[in-house]
Amino acid sequence: MSRLGRSWTGAVLATAAVGGVTAAMGPSAAQAAQNDTAPGYEVIASGLNNPRGIAVLKDGTVLVAESGTGMPGCAAGTECVGATGSVYRVGGGRSSGRVVTGLKSVAMGPKSPQEPVSATGPNDVAPGPRGTFVVLNGGGGNLEHRATLGEDGRYAGTLYQSRSGRVLGDLVKYETEADPDWVLGHAPTPQEPTTAHSNAWRFAQTRTGWLVADAGGNDLVKVPGWGRPSTETVFPDSRSADGKPVQAVPSGVVVAGDGTIYVCDMGALKPGASRIWKIVPGHKPEVFVNGLTALSDLALDSKGNLVALSLTGGYTQTGPLPGKVHKVDTRSKEVTEVPTGDKLSMSTGLGVGPDDEIYVTNKSVGTNGELVRITP
């Protein structure tokens, strides 16, 4: 279990506050000509509420999972559940806006009006059958913690269908009962008396179900179309630049056409500690690329190459450095940076469109989040 994975938003919020993230306007489409940005960089939606994962459909429609703002009016320092999570849609020949609302969102009441609300809620989204959506909610921790959220917190840490509310996989229950990363030997501490904590971060569909990257559990969990979840793999600790062991904190997951699975990890946000893993069916996982920093998501382009997103390029005394986008040639393993004009700040979600345009959720803490399009 990772403290960062259990409540990564706390670490992000602290650094975002130093960097000057502020709450502001409601959702609106934005034109490239109105933005002082680098060429090839365009804000296409703004005023998003804690935007996280992205799904890009074949017709160019982009879906964004918004973790919401918790419960309006929640007392300062109190954890409350509200119905402010949503799915935001952009493009595809239709008007932009929220197509699903009322999803469960958990947040601590802010201590001041200036403090951005950092919520845990919908972390990822994909189209489901008959006009529904498959939504992955993060957080939840373990069954004991989830119980403190009451009935409204029952979707925390689950993969479920919108509209019907049918739970496809309960990651919190599985983590609490199985605690797969116990094999790594992480001892409990006074701050973390139990090592079983889930924070489901991203998922990918397979022929038989779904794969969920659990940042809190340091594992990749297989969720079948029926039956109980099971462990696909547990990710061992990485090492920071100074040689100290740091927990993996798996984040993005994608499945290639041949069934190969790629997973990236955050490396506890330590510089150079992030890795991209390659899992070929029937073989042990192997480190495919290493030496990157704070990888928060992963995607595939039309050529089968990887695109990886860094939440930040590192940290300084004045705040986090801008996020980065990398392309990884899956044949040569060569990593190249995609220019973004240093415009990315606390960027968490990533998707690639039909023409290999890159979509990123930016400013992902608070209510001034953005969806940006990058044309390499």
C-alpha positions, -999 to +999 in steps of 0.1 A: +000+000+000+012+035-008+005+066+012+006+085-020-016+059-036-041+060-007-045+098-008-024+111-037-046+142-039-033+154-006+002+155-020-010+170-053-031+196-035-002+208-014+021+213-044-008+228-065-015+253-038+022+264-039+019+267-077-011+289-075-040+267-086-073+286-081-110+279-084-129+299-110-154+297-138-180+272-150-176+249-181-171+266-214-157+258-248-125+278-256-110+288-289-073+285-297-072+320-309-082+333-275-054+315-257-019+326-252-005+292-258+022+275-278+014+264-314-003+230-314-017+235-279-054+243-275-077+245-245-110+230-257-129+229-224-124+247-191-140+250-157-139+213-152-143+199-116-112+179-107-109+163-142-091+130-143-092+101-169-100+105-206-117+082-232-114+091-269-140+074-291-135+064-328-156+094-340-134+118-321-157+123-291-137+129-259-151+118-225-137+132-193-142+117-159-148+146-134-142+137-097-165+165-087-164+187-056-177+165-028-207+179-010-213+216-012-213+232+023-192+204+039-177+216+071-140+225+070-118+195+076-147+171+074-149+144+047-183+145+030-199+126+001-218+146-025-234+139-059-211+162-079-191+137-099-198+137-137-188+127-172-181+156-195-183+152-233-165+172-260-168+169-298-182+141-320-205+166-338-225+172-306-226+201-281-201+200-253-213+195-217-220+170-189-238+139-202-238+121-168-242+140-135-250+130-099-221+106-095-206+102-060-177+124-050-158+126-018-139+156-005-127+173+026-144+206+033-119+234+025-105+255+053-109+287+034-127+299+002-094+302-015-084+266-010-092+244-041-115+215-034-096+183-041-121+155-046-120+117-051-147+104-074-149+093-110-112+086-120-118+071-154-146+064-179-154+044-210-186+039-231-208+010-219-236-010-235-269+007-246-258+042-240-244+037-206-209+045-193-185+024-173-171+045-145-142+039-122-144+056-088-111+061-069-105+062-032-124+042-006-092+030+012-105-001+028-138-015+040-135+001+074-128+036+060-155+033+033-181+024+060-174+058+076-187+074+044-222+059+049-245+046+022-236+074-001-200+062-002-208+027-015-194+035-050-160+046-036-133+023-051-156+004-075-160-001-112-196+003-121-222+011-148-239+045-149-276+046-150-281+011-135-254+015-108-244-021-112-210-027-096-188-047-119-158-049-095-153-038-059-116-029-057-119-018-020-134-051-009-108-070-029-079-050-015-092-053+020-096-091+019-066-100-003-041-072+002-020-085-027+010-063-021+017-078+013+044-097-004+064-065-007+069-064+031+056-028+037+052-026+074+023-008+090+031+026+106+013+048+132+000+069+103-010+038+084-020+010+108-032-012+080-014-020+047-047-026+029-057+006+010-071+009-025-071+039-048-083+026-082-068+050-108-073+038-144-088+009-162-086-008-196-110-032-213-100-066-224-118-094-243-130-109-210-134-079-187-113-051-174-079-044-159-077-018-131-045-001-120-047+003-082-024+031-071-030+023-035-027-014-038+005-014-060-011-039-082-030-045-114-064-062-108-083-083-132-121-077-131-140-103-151-173-098-167-186-121-139-171-135-107-145-121-083-116-099-091-081-114-090-046-101-091-029-098-125+004-087-110+019-068-081+045-041-089+077-041-068+092-010-054+112+014-076+142+035-065+146+072-064+176+091-078+193+088-044+189+051-044+161+049-018+133+024-023+099+040-032+066+023-038+054+018-074+020+035-073+007+021-107-014+046-127-020+042-164-029+010-182-035+002-219-039-030-238-024-033-273-041-051-302-020-082-297-030-084-260+002-069-247-004-049-215+015-017-207+013-001-172+030+030-160+037+039-124+042+072-105+073+060-085+059+079-055+064+112-075+102+109-070+124+122-099+135+094-122+116+067-103+087+061-128+086+031-150+066+016-179+059-021-176+053-045-204+032-076-197+030-102-225+003-129-218+020-160-204+052-141-194+064-123-163+061-085-163+092-067-174+104-031-170+100-017-205+112+019-199+125+036-167+140+068-155+109+089-161+091+111-135+056+111-120+038+092-148+001+096-143-014+080-175-006+061-206-021+057-241-014+041-275-013+060-308-024+047-342+011+031-349+010+011-317+035+034-299+031+046-264+022+081-252+030+088-215+020+117-194+039+131-164+019+148-137+050+171-132+086+172-143+097+175-107+094+197-077+111+229-065+108+251-034+084+273-054+061+245-065+058+217-091+075+220-125+053+218-156+040+184-167+054+166-197+042+144-226+065+117-239+063+094-269+078+060-266+087+039-297+077+004-287+103-011-310+134+009-301+122+021-266+133+056-277+116+083-256+110+117-271+093+147-255+063+162-272+065+201-270+038+216-248+051+251-242+054+243-205+017+249-202+008+217-183+002+220-146-009+190-125-019+171-156-035+137-148-055+122-177-044+113-212-060+101-245-051+099-282-075+108-310-081+092-344-055+115-360-030+110-332-039+143-316-032+141-278-057+151-252-047+159-216-067+169-185-048+199-171-051+218-138-067+187-123-071+199-087-100+222-081-128+236-103-107+254-129-096+222-147-091+221-185-091+196-214-064+205-238-056+192-273-020+189-284-011+184-320+024+171-323 
